Amino acid sequence: MSILIALIIFSLIIIFHELGHFLLAKANGVTVVEFSLGMGPRLLSKVWHGTRYSWKLLPFGGSCMMLGEDEAAGEEGSFGSKSALARISVIAAGPIFNFIMAFVAAVIITACVGYDPAVVRDATDGFPAQEAGIQTGDVITQMNGKHIQLAREVSNYVSFHQGETVTVTYERDGETYVTTLEPKATEDGRQLLGLSMNSGYIKGGIGKTLFYGVYEVKYWIDITLQSLKMLVKGQVGVKDMSGPVGVVDMIGETYTESVQISWYAVFINMLNIAILLSANLGVMNLLPLPALDGGRLVFLILELIRGKRINPEKEGMVHFIGLMALMVLMVVVLFSDVMKLI
């Protein structure tokens, strides 16, 4: 069941991503040769209004193949024959649609469950927060200038900024207070402020539901960017990354725990995973790396600046090299995922 759920989640995220490319391509008069879910040999295929719609054997990946993607100009209706701005909109639409999907899922969760305000449940004795006078019921609003809306953000900030001095802004009875906290080391080496946050969720009206729907997407985008920052700095390694196998395992564990509670819990938790994965895919695809949407956008922006297109053959070679590098990374991550399971 967990594998089936994982395939459904992956498929929806990929379809939505490729749908973004597809709709903007159609809107800009670009001929879409094939719109497919999956990779490899076709299982089902149908040509409709000049586009082949396919379901392929391998249940991961997908594509929106456009006419003349790597050509300088090409025939009427080809991708290369359109303006740089039109091509930018087509390429950017995929990641943007991932953020839209994450937003829709986040609004559903916020409407059903609510949001977790950053209310202090307890300030641990002997730790900086308690010594600075922070009390139960205080609302954390900023940490080193970063605005805080959710209880989860407090512990995440401490985790991503281990050992850093933190200036905390909080509210109590309508008054605003500011204090500076020096983290304290625990026996296991962690640097903590001693803040325990309320884990309860509250619901709001339509306005707050939409606001926290947007904020939930922002939250996962921030988590992804912070994780990438740690990867670049060498604070985490490839072994800490998860690929499809690791994600399926995570979904399986979440499903097993949730189904013991209720099918409603399964629905909410799977929706939450969909937000995480969709927002993550949107961010990763916008990275300015060859073979990714972000890499293609870099070439298009350079074209706008230069006033002429970079040689398509050279651009294609750069993307091919990038694709090979990504394939190697995928194999390494896949091997790491399998070793974790063993």
C-alpha positions in Angstrom: 0.0 0.0 0.0 2.8 2.4 0.9 4.4 1.9 -2.6 1.1 2.5 -4.3 0.6 5.7 -2.3 4.1 6.8 -3.1 3.5 6.2 -6.8 0.3 8.2 -6.7 2.0 11.1 -4.9 5.0 11.1 -7.3 2.7 10.9 -10.3 0.6 13.8 -9.2 3.6 16.0 -8.5 5.2 15.1 -11.9 2.0 15.6 -13.8 1.4 19.0 -12.2 5.0 20.0 -13.0 4.8 19.0 -16.6 1.3 20.4 -16.9 2.8 23.8 -16.1 5.2 23.5 -19.1 2.3 22.1 -21.2 -0.2 24.8 -20.6 2.3 27.7 -21.1 3.6 26.0 -24.2 0.1 25.8 -25.6 -0.6 29.4 -24.6 2.5 30.6 -26.4 1.7 28.6 -29.6 4.5 26.0 -29.0 3.7 22.6 -30.5 3.8 19.9 -27.8 5.0 16.7 -29.5 4.4 14.4 -26.5 3.1 14.8 -22.9 3.9 11.7 -20.9 3.9 10.2 -17.4 6.7 7.8 -16.6 9.8 6.9 -18.7 10.7 4.0 -21.0 8.5 2.1 -23.5 4.9 3.3 -23.9 2.1 1.3 -22.3 -0.7 3.5 -23.5 -0.7 6.2 -26.0 -3.1 8.4 -27.9 -2.6 11.3 -30.3 -5.1 14.2 -29.8 -5.0 17.6 -31.4 -1.5 17.0 -32.6 0.0 16.0 -29.2 0.7 12.4 -28.2 -0.4 11.6 -24.6 1.5 8.6 -23.2 1.7 6.5 -20.1 5.1 4.8 -19.9 6.5 1.7 -18.2 8.8 3.1 -15.6 6.7 4.7 -12.9 8.9 7.8 -12.3 9.6 10.9 -14.2 7.6 12.4 -17.0 8.0 14.8 -19.9 6.5 17.6 -22.0 8.4 17.3 -25.3 8.1 20.4 -27.4 9.0 20.8 -31.0 12.5 22.3 -31.6 13.5 22.6 -28.0 17.2 22.8 -28.8 17.0 24.6 -32.1 17.9 28.3 -32.7 14.7 29.1 -34.6 13.1 26.2 -36.4 9.7 25.9 -38.0 6.5 27.7 -37.0 5.3 26.4 -33.7 8.7 25.3 -32.5 10.0 26.3 -29.0 13.1 27.9 -30.5 11.0 30.2 -32.8 9.4 31.9 -29.8 10.6 35.0 -28.0 13.0 34.7 -25.0 10.2 35.9 -22.7 7.8 33.3 -24.1 10.3 30.6 -23.6 11.1 31.8 -20.0 7.4 31.6 -19.2 7.2 28.0 -20.5 10.3 26.8 -18.6 9.4 28.6 -15.3 5.9 27.3 -15.4 6.9 23.8 -14.2 8.4 24.8 -10.9 5.7 27.5 -10.4 3.0 24.8 -10.8 4.8 22.8 -8.1 4.4 25.7 -5.7 0.8 26.1 -6.8 0.1 22.4 -6.0 1.9 22.7 -2.7 -0.3 25.8 -1.9 -3.6 24.0 -2.7 -2.5 21.1 -0.5 -1.5 23.4 2.3 -4.8 25.3 2.2 -6.6 22.0 2.5 -4.5 20.9 5.5 -4.8 24.4 7.2 -8.6 24.3 6.7 -8.8 20.8 8.1 -6.3 20.9 10.9 -5.3 24.5 11.4 -1.9 26.0 12.1 0.6 25.8 15.0 1.2 29.3 16.4 4.7 29.9 17.9 3.5 29.9 21.5 5.9 28.9 24.3 4.8 25.8 26.2 7.7 25.8 28.6 11.1 27.4 29.2 13.4 24.7 30.6 15.1 25.4 33.9 18.8 26.1 33.7 18.7 27.1 30.0 19.0 30.6 28.4 15.3 31.1 27.6 14.2 30.6 31.2 17.1 32.6 32.6 16.2 35.5 30.2 12.6 35.5 31.6 10.7 33.9 28.7 7.6 32.3 30.1 4.8 29.9 29.2 2.3 31.6 26.8 4.8 34.0 25.3 4.6 34.2 21.5 7.9 34.1 19.5 7.7 36.6 16.6 11.4 36.9 15.4 14.7 35.1 15.7 17.7 37.1 14.6 15.4 39.2 12.5 13.7 36.2 10.8 9.9 36.4 11.2 8.4 33.5 13.0 4.8 32.3 12.5 4.9 28.6 13.3 6.0 26.7 16.4 8.0 24.4 14.2 10.2 27.3 13.0 11.7 27.8 16.4 13.2 24.4 16.8 14.2 24.4 13.1 16.0 27.7 13.5 18.0 26.4 16.4 18.8 23.2 14.5 20.0 25.0 11.4 22.0 27.6 13.4 23.7 25.5 16.0 25.9 27.4 18.4 24.8 30.9 17.2 23.7 33.6 19.5 20.0 34.3 18.9 18.2 37.6 19.4 14.6 36.6 20.2 11.6 39.0 19.9 8.5 37.8 21.7 5.1 39.2 22.8 3.3 38.9 26.1 0.0 40.5 26.9 0.3 42.8 23.9 3.8 44.0 24.9 6.9 43.3 22.8 10.1 42.2 24.4 13.6 41.5 22.9 16.3 39.4 24.5 19.6 37.8 23.4 20.2 34.1 24.1 23.5 32.2 24.1 22.8 28.5 23.4 23.8 26.0 26.1 25.4 22.7 25.2 23.7 19.5 26.3 25.4 16.1 27.1 24.9 14.9 23.6 26.6 18.0 22.1 23.5 19.9 20.9 23.3 23.6 21.5 19.9 24.5 22.8 18.0 27.6 24.0 15.7 25.6 26.3 12.5 26.6 24.4 9.6 24.0 24.3 6.9 25.1 21.9 3.2 24.4 22.1 2.3 21.5 19.7 -1.4 22.4 19.4 -3.1 23.6 16.2 -5.8 26.2 15.9 -8.1 27.1 13.1 -8.9 30.5 11.6 -11.2 32.0 9.1 -10.8 32.1 5.3 -8.2 34.9 5.5 -6.0 33.1 8.0 -6.4 29.8 6.1 -5.1 31.3 2.9 -2.3 33.2 4.7 -1.1 30.1 6.5 -1.5 28.1 3.3 1.0 30.4 1.6 3.2 30.5 4.7 3.3 26.7 4.8 4.7 26.6 1.3 7.2 29.3 2.3 8.1 27.2 5.4 9.0 24.1 3.2 10.9 26.3 0.7 13.0 27.7 3.6 13.7 24.2 4.9 14.9 23.1 1.4 17.1 26.2 1.0 18.6 25.8 4.5 19.3 22.1 3.8 21.0 23.0 0.6 23.1 25.6 2.4 24.2 23.0 4.9 25.1 20.7 2.0 27.2 23.3 0.3 28.9 24.1 3.6 29.7 20.5 4.2 27.6 20.3 7.4 25.7 17.4 5.8 26.8 14.9 3.2 25.3 12.9 0.3 24.6 10.1 2.8 22.1 12.5 4.5 20.2 13.0 1.3 17.2 10.8 0.3 16.1 9.7 -3.2 13.0 7.9 -4.4 13.8 4.8 -2.3 14.3 6.9 0.9 11.1 8.8 0.2 9.1 5.6 -0.4 10.5 4.3 2.9 9.5 7.5 4.7 6.0 7.3 3.2 5.8 3.7 4.3 6.7 4.5 7.9 4.3 7.5 8.0 1.5 5.4 6.5 2.0 2.5 9.0 1.9 5.0 11.9 -1.0 7.0 10.6 -3.3 4.0 9.6 -3.2 2.9 13.3 -4.9 6.2 14.1 -7.4 6.7 11.3 -7.7 7.0 7.5 -8.2 10.7 8.1 -4.7 10.8 9.6 -3.3 9.0 6.6 -4.9 11.5 4.3 -3.6 14.5 6.2 0.0 13.1 6.6 0.2 12.1 2.9 -1.0 15.5 1.9 1.7 17.0 4.1 4.3 14.8 2.4 3.0 16.0 -1.0 3.6 19.6 0.1 7.1 18.8 1.2 7.9 17.0 -2.1 6.2 19.4 -4.4 7.8 22.5 -2.8 11.2 20.7 -2.8 10.9 19.8 -6.5 10.0 23.4 -7.3 13.1 24.7 -5.5 15.4 22.0 -6.9 14.3 22.6 -10.5 15.0 26.4 -10.1 18.6 25.8 -9.1 20.8 27.4 -11.8 22.3 24.0 -12.8 22.6 22.5 -16.3 19.8 20.1 -17.3 17.4 21.6 -14.7 14.8 24.3 -15.5 16.9 26.8 -13.6 19.9 26.0 -15.8 17.7 26.6 -18.9 16.5 29.9 -17.4 20.1 31.1 -17.0 20.7 30.7 -20.7 17.4 32.5 -21.5 18.2 35.4 -19.2 21.7 35.6 -20.8 20.0 35.7 -24.1 17.8 38.7 -23.0 20.9 40.5 -21.7 23.0 39.8 -24.8 20.2 40.3 -27.3 21.0 37.1 -29.1 20.7 33.4 -28.4 23.7 31.3 -27.2 24.6 28.6 -29.7 22.0 25.8 -29.2 24.6 23.1 -29.7 26.9 24.5 -27.0 23.9 24.9 -24.7 22.7 21.4 -25.4 26.2 20.1 -24.6 26.2 21.9 -21.2 22.8 20.4 -20.4 23.9 17.0 -21.5 27.0 17.1 -19.2 24.7 18.3 -16.4 22.3 15.5 -17.0 25.1 12.9 -16.8 26.3 14.5 -13.5 22.7 14.4 -12.1 22.4 10.7 -13.1 25.6 9.9 -11.3 24.3 11.7 -8.2 21.0 9.8 -8.4 22.9 6.5 -8.5 25.0 7.5 -5.4 21.9 8.7 -3.5 20.0 5.5 -4.6 22.9 3.3 -3.3 22.9 5.3 0.0 19.2 4.8 0.4 19.5 1.1 -0.1 22.4 0.8 2.3 20.3 2.7 5.0 17.5 0.1 4.5 20.0 -2.8 4.9 
